Amino acid sequence: MVEILKLTLLYDFYGELLTEKQKQVFEMHYQNDLSLSEIGEELSISRQAVRDQLKRTEKILIEYEEKLKLVERFQEQQSAVRKMKSILDKIGMGEISEETTEAISAMKQIADGILS
């Protein structure tokens, strides 16, 4: 399950770098939940050809991430924003100026926007 989530996240980031055929097979298998046989029938190719194409596509996505690290950076940024929001939530609103209160509220809204 974790592997599927990882692959779909990689696809979200790097999918546009794939060929149309690679995207089609990936989407049919991971997003439409079709079996290799069903995809083969749909595309008039063998089950083995579908499997090879899928494995090649997965390898390409993993290689993109190893080189570019966009997903890793995205996850690190999400973690940093969550920590920032947690700190802001802990800051008490008593005995601080209205300007500071508004600034904290604005930062919380920004963090929520990034996380959603």
Secondary structure, DSSP 8 states (H G I E B T S, - for coil): -HHHHHHHHHHHHHGGGS-HHHHHHHIIIIIS---HHHHHHHHTS-HHHHHHHHHHHHHHHHHHHHHH-HHHHHHHHHHHHHHHHHHHHHS--TTS-HHHHHHHHHHHHHHHHHH-
